[in-house]
Amino acid sequence: MKKELGYRIRKLRESRDFTQENMAAELGITGGAYAKIERGETDPSFTRLHDIADILGVSVASLIGGTGASPNETGEPAVGYGAVSRSEIDHLTQLIGRANREIEKIRTELAALKKRR
């Protein structure tokens, strides 16, 4: 399973023109640690797997080969959810998660700056 997961991650990363260094930097880990994930030498934690999926703009289920993959990843037709598809909802949820993490980083940095004053 680790090698298959690593292969899917690598293919998605390459399809988005990201380098291993880009991914490692986004995840806050070394390039070597990230490379081990893609080679299937280590299992990423669920949190790390969620972060990888978030960066790549896919669902965790699509990374692990589950049934929650979005249509553009599997070639299956989109299931409608009102005016948007499930993949669009998943993508928006991931973007919101990323924005919330960035906001939290900014809040932390602002709090540190206020303490210095």
C-alpha positions in Angstrom: 0.0 0.0 0.0 2.8 2.5 0.8 4.4 2.2 -2.6 1.0 2.6 -4.3 0.2 5.6 -2.2 3.6 7.1 -2.9 3.1 6.5 -6.6 -0.3 8.3 -6.6 1.1 11.2 -4.7 4.1 11.5 -7.1 1.9 11.4 -10.2 -0.5 14.1 -8.8 2.5 16.3 -7.7 4.0 16.0 -11.2 0.7 16.7 -12.9 0.6 20.0 -11.0 4.2 20.9 -11.8 5.3 20.8 -8.2 8.7 19.7 -7.2 9.5 17.5 -4.2 11.2 20.6 -2.7 8.0 22.6 -3.1 6.0 19.9 -1.4 8.5 19.5 1.4 8.6 23.2 2.0 4.8 23.4 2.1 4.7 20.5 4.6 7.5 21.9 6.7 9.6 18.8 6.3 12.9 18.0 4.6 13.1 17.0 1.0 14.5 13.6 2.0 11.5 13.0 4.4 9.1 13.9 1.6 11.0 11.7 -0.9 10.6 8.7 1.4 6.8 9.2 1.3 6.8 9.1 -2.5 9.1 6.1 -2.6 6.8 4.3 -0.2 9.5 4.0 2.5 7.4 5.6 5.1 3.7 6.0 5.9 2.6 9.6 6.3 0.4 10.3 9.3 -3.2 11.1 8.6 -2.5 14.8 9.3 0.4 14.8 6.9 -1.7 12.9 4.3 -4.5 15.5 4.7 -2.0 18.3 4.2 -0.6 16.6 1.1 -4.1 16.2 -0.3 -4.8 19.8 0.5 -1.7 21.0 -1.3 -2.5 18.9 -4.4 -6.2 19.9 -4.4 -7.6 16.4 -4.1 -9.4 14.4 -1.4 -7.6 12.1 1.0 -9.8 9.3 -0.3 -8.4 9.8 -3.8 -4.9 9.6 -2.5 -5.5 6.3 -0.7 -7.5 4.9 -3.6 -10.9 5.0 -1.8 -14.3 5.8 -3.2 -14.2 9.5 -2.4 -12.1 10.4 -5.4 -13.3 13.3 -7.4 -14.4 12.8 -10.9 -11.5 14.5 -12.6 -9.2 12.1 -10.8 -11.1 8.9 -11.6 -12.8 9.7 -14.9 -16.2 9.0 -13.4 -19.1 11.4 -13.9 -19.6 14.1 -11.3 -22.4 13.7 -8.8 -24.4 16.8 -8.6 -24.9 18.7 -5.3 -27.2 21.5 -6.3 -25.4 23.9 -8.5 -21.9 22.4 -7.8 -20.3 18.9 -7.9 -18.9 17.0 -5.0 -15.3 17.6 -6.3 -16.0 21.4 -6.3 -17.2 21.1 -2.7 -14.1 19.1 -1.8 -11.8 21.6 -3.5 -13.5 24.5 -1.8 -13.3 22.8 1.6 -9.5 22.2 1.0 -9.0 25.8 0.1 -10.8 27.0 3.2 -8.7 24.7 5.3 -5.5 26.1 3.7 -6.8 29.7 4.3 -7.6 28.9 7.9 -4.1 27.5 8.5 -2.6 30.7 6.9 -4.8 32.9 9.0 -3.6 31.0 12.1 0.0 31.5 11.2 -0.6 35.2 10.7 -2.3 35.5 14.1 0.6 33.7 15.8 3.1 36.1 14.1 1.0 39.1 15.1 0.8 38.0 18.7 4.6 37.5 18.7 5.1 41.1 17.3 2.7 42.6 19.9 4.8 40.9 22.7 8.0 42.5 21.4 6.5 46.0 21.7 
